[in-house]
Amino acid sequence: MPTTDLRVAAQREEQHARITVDAGKWAEAADISMMVDLAVAAARYRLGLQSGEALRDLGEALLAEGRDEAVRLAIVDDLAMADVGLVFEQVCAALGQSIPSLDEAIEIVTAALLADIASGAAEPEAGLQRLMNDIVRPYVNAETAAGTHEYVGQSRDLQHLIGAYWSYAELRSRPNELSIDGRFGPDAVPLLDAQAIGFARDWIREHAER
């Protein structure tokens, strides 16, 4: 949970500086990510985050990119997951993409969600909301409860991002009490956005080195 003034002093100034310096690099990364990322699609499938319609749309996108192996997925009629899921798995196999383990899928989807925040493809608060819905609540909370970690999300180094998520609600519910750098309520939201972007970029850097 955030502290009273919502500060993360040790990292804040460094993160604010990097946001401007790295803007071009992250924008370039966002352009690259516009292509269909089959690894992320497979990970979302493993986590139960895909619908039959979404998988058919994915097949159409793959086909548009010239991946003819996806034609069966693009034209599938029965969108029941028992059927379209099997076709998706066959397409993945044909394209050399395995369905990841649960642990791998959590990491892959987390990285994709944070990349969207880091690049500006997703607004920080909306991106954190999706992180909470797709990853933290169904998986990470249970990991934290079962482990020896002090903070929620620490099992996957997400504690600062989770703290930022709750800070948005705290700023709105207690606008005259909580501040960031002397700014209160809505005036503090851009600073919290900057912190969230910095946390996302730090996570990606740290995990890319592992």
N, C-alpha and C positions, 0 to 999 in steps of 0.2 A: 504494500500500500504506500502511496506517496506520503512524504513528510509534509508538515504544515505549509511550508512555502514551496513545495513541489520541486525542490532543487536536487540536481544530481551534480554537485559542484565539481567533482573531480574530472568530469568528462565534458561539461557543457561548453566551455569556451573553445576547446579543441574541435568539437563537433560543429559549432557554428561556423568556424573558419573553413572547415573542410567542405561544407555544403556548397559554398560558392566555387571553391577551387575545383571540386570534382564534378561540377554540373555537366560539363561537356562529355565526360567519360560515361556518366550514368545515362545521359540521353542517348548516347551511341549504343549502350547495352540494351536500352528499351527498344530501339529500332531492330536490333538483332532478334530480340525475343518475340517480334511480331510473327515470325514463322512458327508453325505448329510445333510445339515441344511435346513429342510423343512420350518422353520420359515423365513429364509432369502429368500428362493425361493418364498414363498407366498408374502413376502413384495415386491420383485422385480416384481412379477406378478401384484401386486396392482399398482405399479408405471409405468407399461407398459414397463418394461425392459426385458421381456421374449419374445422369439419367439416360434412359434409352434415346431420347431425342437429342441430348447433348452428344452422345456417342455417334449418332448418325450425322449430326452437324460436323463433328470432328472428321468423319470419313469424307464428307464433301470437301472440307478444307484441305485434307491430305491429297485428295484427288486433284484439286485445283493446283496444288504444288507439284503435280506430276508423279505422285506416288501411286502408280496404278494398282498396287497391291490392295489399296483401300477401297476398290470399287464395290466390293460386296457390302462393306459397311455403309457406303454412301447411298446405296439403293435399298437397304434393308427395310422391309415393310413392318415386321412385328417388332415393336419397340419395348416389349417385355424384357426386363433385364436378363432373365434366364436365357433368352434367345440372342438378343443383340450383344450381350456380354460375351457369349461364346464367339460370336463373329469378331468382336473387338480383339479378343485374345488371339484368334487366328491371324488377324491382320498384324498385331504386334509381333507375333512369331515370324511372319513373313518378312517383316521389316527389321528383324533382329533386335526387337525391344522386349525384354523380359518384364513380367509383372513383379514389382519389387516386394520385398518382405514388408511387414507392417512397420518395423522400425525405419527401414529405408524410405518408405513412402511418407512417413511423418517428416523426415528430414527434407525430402525433395519438395513436398508441398509447402513446408515452412519457408524454405529458401525462395520458392517462386512468389509466395505472398509478400515476403520482405523485399524481394527485388522490385516488385511493383511499387511499394512505398518508396524505396530508395531512388527509383528512377523518375518518380512523379506520375507513373501510370495510374496510381491509385492515390486518392487523398489519404493523408495519414490516419485520420480517425476511422474512415471507412475501411481502410486496409487492416487496421488493428481489430475492428469489429469482425472482419472475416477470419482473421487469425484466431480470434477467440472462439468463433462458431465452428470452424473447420478442424482446428488443432487443439487448442488449449482445453476447452470444456470436455470434448469427448475422449481425449488421450492424456494430455499433460497433467491435468489436475490429479488424475489417478496415479500417475507416476510420482508426483510430489507427495501424495498421501502415503504411498508405499515406501518411499525412500527416507533419506536422512537429511534432506535439503531444508534450509532455513526459509527460503522464499519460494512462493508459487512460481513454477516455470523454470526454476534453477536447473532442473534435470536436463534442460535443453538450452540453457543460457538465454531464456526468454523473460527473465524477471524484470528487466528494465522496460521492455516493451509492454508487458502486462501492467506494470505500474503506470506507464504513460496512458494506456487505455483507460484505466480507472480515474486518472487525473482529469480527463475531459469531463466526466460526470461530476467530479468534485468541484471543478471550476464553475460549473453551471449551478450546482446546488448550493454552493457557499461563495457566491461571487464577491462578497465584501470581506471575506476572511482569508481566502487563499490567493497567493500571488506568485508570479514568476518575474524576477528582476524588477519588482515594484509595480508590475502591471496586474490588474485584477480582472476577473470575469472574462468577457469576450475579448478584451484587449490583450489578455495573456495567451489566447489560443494560438496565434501565429508563432509565439515562442515555444509552445508545447509541440506544435507541428514540427518545428525545426529540431527539437529534441528527439521526437519519434523518428524522423528521417535519419538523424545521426545514429540512433540506436540500431536501426535497420541496416545501415551501411556498415556499422561496426560488426554486427552479427555476420553479415556476408563475408567480410574480410577475414574474420577469425575462423569461420568454418571452411572457407576456401583453402586455408593453410593446413587443414587437418588431413 
